[in-house]
C-alpha cells in the first residue's frame, strides 16, 4: 500500500511540474491590473520592474506611432522595414503578452528568414500580395507556405523560422502582425550566422553549409543590416 501511495504521489508531482512548466513557458501572468515597465530602474529581473501605480499616467499606455504612414524601404538591403511596437516603446505592454508590428515591403522586398524566440505571430496583409511560409523543426524541416492577398491571415508558430516576400516587381505591400509577447525578440538567420560578433569560425560554417571557406569569408564580409526599427 505504501509503495502504491508513493507511486501516486510521484505521478501527481510530475503532473504538477509539467503544468507549472507550461504556465511559465511564456510571458508571466498578471498579478494586478497592470505592470507598466519602469525603464529607468536599475533592478535586473526577468522582464521589467513595475512602475509605482500611483505615478502611472494614460501616456504609459499610448504611443503616437503613426502606423498609418508608409515606411521607407529604400535604405534596406532586403527591401523591407519592420516597425515594432513592444514594451521598450510602449511601457504599458509590460506583462500583457502582446505586441504589434507594421511591415512595409518594397517591390520584390522581403522580411528574410527569421525567428521569434518568445512569440507566435499572426499576420494580415493590408495592401499587396505576400508569399509567406515557415519551416518545421528537425528532422522533417517541412515548409508550410502560402500566397496571401489583401485581407488574408497567416500564423507563424513560436520559435519556427519564417519569412515574407513581396513577389510583385512593381507594387509595394504592407502587413500588420500581432505577436504573443511584450518582447518577442527576433533572430534573422543570415545576420546571426554570418554577421555575429565575433565571427563564427569559417571552418565551422564551411562544414555546416558544405561550401568552401572562401564563400563563407565573402558572406561574412558583407554588411548585414537590420530591417527593424
PLY file of the C-alpha trace (Angstrom):
ply
format ascii 1.0
element vertex 229
property float x
property float y
property float z
element edge 228
property int vertex1
property int vertex2
end_header
0.00 0.00 0.00
2.87 2.35 0.91
4.51 1.66 -2.45
1.22 2.41 -4.26
0.84 5.69 -2.34
4.40 6.70 -3.17
3.80 5.98 -6.85
0.60 8.05 -6.85
2.39 10.93 -5.14
5.26 10.76 -7.65
2.81 10.76 -10.56
0.96 13.73 -9.06
4.25 15.62 -8.61
5.23 15.00 -12.23
1.82 16.23 -13.48
2.08 19.38 -11.31
5.61 20.01 -12.60
4.50 19.71 -16.23
1.52 22.00 -15.70
3.70 24.52 -13.85
6.29 24.47 -16.64
3.58 25.15 -19.22
2.29 28.01 -17.11
5.67 29.79 -17.12
6.66 28.91 -20.68
5.55 32.33 -21.98
5.25 35.89 -20.65
4.45 35.98 -16.91
0.79 36.30 -15.99
-0.57 39.46 -14.41
-0.90 39.57 -10.63
-2.51 43.02 -10.75
-4.43 45.21 -13.22
-1.23 46.29 -14.98
2.53 46.48 -14.53
3.82 49.46 -16.51
7.52 48.99 -17.22
9.86 51.24 -15.27
12.61 51.59 -17.87
14.64 53.83 -15.56
15.01 51.18 -12.87
18.44 49.62 -12.36
16.94 46.48 -10.80
17.54 43.47 -13.06
14.66 40.99 -13.28
13.30 38.60 -15.90
11.37 41.30 -17.72
10.85 44.83 -16.43
10.22 46.24 -12.98
6.75 47.70 -12.41
6.34 51.45 -12.12
4.57 52.61 -8.97
0.84 52.54 -9.90
0.41 55.93 -8.19
2.56 57.62 -10.84
1.20 55.75 -13.87
-0.49 58.00 -16.44
-2.51 57.44 -19.65
0.69 58.24 -21.58
2.16 54.94 -20.38
-0.47 53.15 -22.49
-0.28 55.44 -25.51
2.11 55.89 -28.43
1.68 58.18 -31.42
3.21 55.50 -33.65
1.80 56.80 -36.97
1.31 53.24 -38.17
-0.93 54.59 -40.92
2.12 56.19 -42.58
4.25 54.28 -45.13
7.80 53.49 -44.04
10.96 53.95 -46.11
12.19 50.68 -47.64
14.80 52.18 -50.00
17.60 52.07 -47.43
17.03 48.39 -46.64
19.18 45.84 -48.44
16.36 43.32 -48.20
13.65 45.79 -49.22
11.57 45.83 -46.03
11.04 47.93 -42.95
9.66 46.48 -39.70
8.17 48.94 -37.20
7.82 47.02 -33.94
5.75 48.33 -31.03
6.97 46.40 -27.99
7.44 47.09 -24.29
10.54 49.20 -24.94
8.42 51.66 -26.92
5.14 51.30 -25.01
5.76 50.61 -21.29
2.11 49.72 -20.66
2.61 46.49 -22.62
4.72 45.04 -19.81
3.40 41.59 -18.73
0.42 41.82 -21.12
1.91 39.24 -23.50
1.25 41.16 -26.72
2.99 43.45 -29.21
2.42 44.76 -32.71
4.40 45.37 -35.89
3.84 47.10 -39.21
5.90 45.65 -42.06
6.46 47.56 -45.31
7.78 45.69 -48.34
9.30 47.25 -51.44
8.56 45.61 -54.80
10.41 42.25 -54.61
11.27 43.08 -51.00
11.29 40.54 -48.20
11.33 40.11 -44.47
14.10 37.48 -44.57
14.05 34.14 -42.75
13.96 34.81 -39.02
12.51 33.52 -35.79
10.84 34.98 -32.71
12.12 33.01 -29.71
9.38 34.24 -27.38
6.27 34.69 -29.55
3.79 33.26 -32.01
2.97 35.70 -34.83
-0.30 36.30 -36.66
-0.03 38.42 -39.81
-2.60 40.05 -42.07
-1.96 41.72 -45.42
-3.25 45.29 -45.68
-2.03 46.03 -49.20
-0.50 43.96 -51.99
0.48 40.30 -52.12
2.90 38.28 -50.00
4.44 34.84 -50.34
4.92 33.63 -46.77
5.96 30.46 -45.01
7.57 28.71 -42.07
9.74 25.61 -41.67
9.22 22.95 -39.01
11.96 21.74 -36.70
14.37 18.84 -37.34
14.20 16.30 -38.78
11.29 16.97 -41.11
12.11 20.62 -41.93
8.78 20.77 -43.75
7.86 24.05 -45.45
4.34 25.40 -44.97
3.81 28.27 -47.40
1.01 30.30 -48.92
0.44 33.27 -51.21
-1.55 35.91 -49.30
-3.67 38.66 -50.77
-5.20 41.73 -49.13
-7.20 40.71 -46.06
-5.68 37.23 -45.76
-4.24 35.97 -42.46
-1.39 33.56 -41.70
0.08 32.27 -38.42
3.76 31.57 -37.68
4.24 29.28 -34.64
6.59 30.41 -31.90
10.28 29.79 -32.48
10.00 28.48 -36.06
11.92 30.04 -38.93
9.59 32.05 -41.17
9.63 34.71 -43.89
7.53 37.04 -46.04
8.30 38.05 -49.65
6.60 40.52 -51.98
6.57 38.80 -55.40
5.26 41.89 -57.23
8.07 43.71 -59.10
6.02 46.91 -59.41
3.89 47.41 -56.29
4.80 47.57 -52.58
2.99 45.60 -49.89
2.03 46.29 -46.28
1.18 43.93 -43.42
0.31 44.17 -39.73
1.45 41.47 -37.31
0.41 40.66 -33.76
2.87 38.81 -31.51
2.17 36.92 -28.30
4.83 38.59 -26.16
5.53 42.11 -24.98
9.14 41.47 -26.07
9.08 38.77 -28.80
12.70 39.12 -29.93
13.89 38.48 -33.48
16.78 36.42 -34.81
17.43 36.99 -38.51
19.15 33.80 -39.63
21.64 35.24 -42.13
22.60 38.09 -39.79
23.11 35.77 -36.84
25.13 33.18 -38.74
27.28 35.40 -40.96
27.20 38.69 -39.05
27.85 37.57 -35.48
30.33 39.49 -33.33
32.87 37.99 -33.02
32.54 35.94 -36.20
31.87 32.22 -36.12
34.89 30.29 -37.42
34.74 29.82 -41.20
35.80 26.21 -40.59
32.57 25.66 -38.67
30.35 27.37 -41.25
32.07 25.82 -44.27
31.35 22.35 -42.90
27.82 23.25 -41.78
26.82 24.67 -45.19
29.00 22.29 -47.24
30.73 25.14 -49.12
34.30 26.37 -49.49
35.74 28.63 -46.81
36.19 31.47 -49.30
32.42 31.51 -49.82
31.91 31.84 -46.06
34.56 34.55 -45.88
32.78 36.51 -48.64
29.44 36.22 -46.84
30.95 37.30 -43.53
32.45 40.35 -45.24
29.01 41.65 -46.24
27.16 44.32 -44.27
24.32 42.52 -42.51
21.88 45.35 -41.77
18.84 45.04 -39.50
15.47 45.86 -41.07
13.82 46.54 -37.67
13.31 49.99 -36.17
0 1
1 2
2 3
3 4
4 5
5 6
6 7
7 8
8 9
9 10
10 11
11 12
12 13
13 14
14 15
15 16
16 17
17 18
18 19
19 20
20 21
21 22
22 23
23 24
24 25
25 26
26 27
27 28
28 29
29 30
30 31
31 32
32 33
33 34
34 35
35 36
36 37
37 38
38 39
39 40
40 41
41 42
42 43
43 44
44 45
45 46
46 47
47 48
48 49
49 50
50 51
51 52
52 53
53 54
54 55
55 56
56 57
57 58
58 59
59 60
60 61
61 62
62 63
63 64
64 65
65 66
66 67
67 68
68 69
69 70
70 71
71 72
72 73
73 74
74 75
75 76
76 77
77 78
78 79
79 80
80 81
81 82
82 83
83 84
84 85
85 86
86 87
87 88
88 89
89 90
90 91
91 92
92 93
93 94
94 95
95 96
96 97
97 98
98 99
99 100
100 101
101 102
102 103
103 104
104 105
105 106
106 107
107 108
108 109
109 110
110 111
111 112
112 113
113 114
114 115
115 116
116 117
117 118
118 119
119 120
120 121
121 122
122 123
123 124
124 125
125 126
126 127
127 128
128 129
129 130
130 131
131 132
132 133
133 134
134 135
135 136
136 137
137 138
138 139
139 140
140 141
141 142
142 143
143 144
144 145
145 146
146 147
147 148
148 149
149 150
150 151
151 152
152 153
153 154
154 155
155 156
156 157
157 158
158 159
159 160
160 161
161 162
162 163
163 164
164 165
165 166
166 167
167 168
168 169
169 170
170 171
171 172
172 173
173 174
174 175
175 176
176 177
177 178
178 179
179 180
180 181
181 182
182 183
183 184
184 185
185 186
186 187
187 188
188 189
189 190
190 191
191 192
192 193
193 194
194 195
195 196
196 197
197 198
198 199
199 200
200 201
201 202
202 203
203 204
204 205
205 206
206 207
207 208
208 209
209 210
210 211
211 212
212 213
213 214
214 215
215 216
216 217
217 218
218 219
219 220
220 221
221 222
222 223
223 224
224 225
225 226
226 227
227 228
